[in-house]
Amino acid sequence: MLVIGINSCDVDRFPETALSDPSFWRNENDLQLATNYLYTYLPELPVTSDVWSDDAFGKAPNSISDGTRIAPATDGGYNSPYRLIRAANNIIEKAPRALESGVDAAIVDRYIAEAKFFRAWAYFSLVQRYGEVPLILESLDEEDDKLYAPADPREDIVMAIYEDLDKAAENLPLPSAMAGEDYGRVSSTTALAFKSRVALFEGTRAKYHGYDNPQTHLTLAKEAAEACMSSGEHSLFVSYFDLYQYAGEGPQNKENILVKQYGVNVSESILSHTTQRTLETGASNPTRALADAYLMTDGLPIEKSPLYSQPEEIMDVFENRDPRMLATFFKEGDEYIGTQPTFNAPNLSFQRTGFANRRYANLTDWQNSRSYIDYAVIRYAEVLLNYAEAVYELNGSITDEELDNSINLLRERAGVARLDNAFASANGLEMLAEIRRERRVELALEGFRYWDLIRWKIAEDVLPRDVLGNYFFEDEFGSDVTPNVNEDNIIVLQAAENRSFDPDRDYLWPLPINELGLNPALEQNPNW
């Protein structure tokens, strides 16, 4: 009907309600609309990937964690990053057209910088999983030979990521210079923070897996973290628990460096999530391995602290522990769900480890069956941890001043005793282990642990172990579910005999089978 209604004199006129590539790229609004699409690729809630690691267990064993997965037929985390790369390449190439319409060069450079940040984001996700992949830094058509090119060397891809992030940091504004409506867009410190993540990953992976030049990457990680820290743009939020609540949202929380934004309320429900309901039914339950990692308030691990005694009931597990544990695990008395307003004990039918994940818990959201709490994809706390680890890995030591500028800021907020070299020495603590422990508990259940095991090359030692949960306190858990327990009355979710990790295979992911068929020049990762 629309076609019939167009007069012959209008045939060559493009409808005002439609867009074409030649008529686009003319003003800042066009550039902003194009880059808005890139933000849809930010990771979403709920975070459940910790079931790949020793920190969480779902309702059933996970094939990545226990070593039983096979090469997927399609995708597996391969295609989505390339869709993002294609969109970013398109913006990088075409945004300069806006200069012809008089758009200021600094504005054009800003949106190109956003695209370069997301291109770096996508390539890092590919390198983490697959190692070497095709490096495509320009738009391709369906006849382009590069569609059938072999994978590029890992070091070339990582250097391209650094180059993109350096350009992004140079041309993006500081958070304090961004208008209120720009909250949630990437800034110069976002690029620096992410560069510290990438460089720390690659530096430690190269160090422990024995390739490339670890010192180069670790130096970049330290420098990027330092630049973010010295910018004065970020600080820790006052409450750890509220980082995962509405109270932690918005530009007033200087800890948030990059967030995945959701809607405002049920009336402005642009995008929502159901994290609490997903976690409540057992998607990612904390394990005993994670629980035991939390220090006592005196700064000592449970095996060394005089404050610790073997628990006789569930609440004893939380006594004198790092308050971040109390903010991360449900415990008796916490506000819970509509059908049970106050938490009592984990339901072993769902929360099979005997521990319950408290992330993003909100009674009103549970009742509405949707939540709008934003997801902090990059926090300043991570930057402080990246800095501390990079310093130690570079020097084999870390000064008390460097600890005070990083890890001890986190401990002060948490209410845990300060860490210094004298304290570590006096109590027989290994400093690198304590730096890694701090990372584990501060970033608990936010998707970091698996990749830390990979880069430290300890997955082969950690993942094949028994997956354990809480003590089985039968009087409190009830008799509806009788779990498997060991001789110490600890819940056993999966025995070590049913778990494996092949160090000659599992440190890289398998490429999807269909991608190998589409591009014969690609080679499958070793032993898949």
FENVEN-V15054 format. One record per helix or strand. SS is the DSSP state (~ for helix, > for strand). FROM is the first residue (numbers start at 1). TO is the last residue. If there is no record, write none. Layout:
BEGIN
ss = <SS & SS>
from = <FROM & FROM>
to = <TO & TO>
END
This chain:
BEGIN
ss = <~ & ~ & ~ & ~ & > & ~ & ~ & ~ & ~ & ~ & ~ & ~ & ~ & ~ & ~ & ~ & > & ~ & > & ~ & > & ~ & > & ~ & > & ~ & > & > & > & > & ~ & > & > & ~ & ~ & ~ & ~ & ~ & ~ & ~ & > & ~ & > & > & ~ & ~>
from = <2 & 8 & 28 & 49 & 56 & 63 & 79 & 105 & 145 & 154 & 175 & 180 & 188 & 214 & 241 & 246 & 256 & 266 & 273 & 275 & 285 & 288 & 296 & 314 & 321 & 323 & 329 & 335 & 340 & 357 & 363 & 371 & 375 & 380 & 400 & 407 & 421 & 431 & 449 & 459 & 467 & 474 & 485 & 490 & 496 & 513>
to = <5 & 10 & 41 & 52 & 57 & 66 & 101 & 130 & 148 & 171 & 177 & 182 & 209 & 230 & 244 & 248 & 260 & 268 & 273 & 280 & 286 & 293 & 296 & 318 & 321 & 328 & 329 & 337 & 342 & 357 & 368 & 371 & 379 & 395 & 404 & 414 & 426 & 442 & 455 & 462 & 471 & 477 & 485 & 494 & 498 & 518>
END
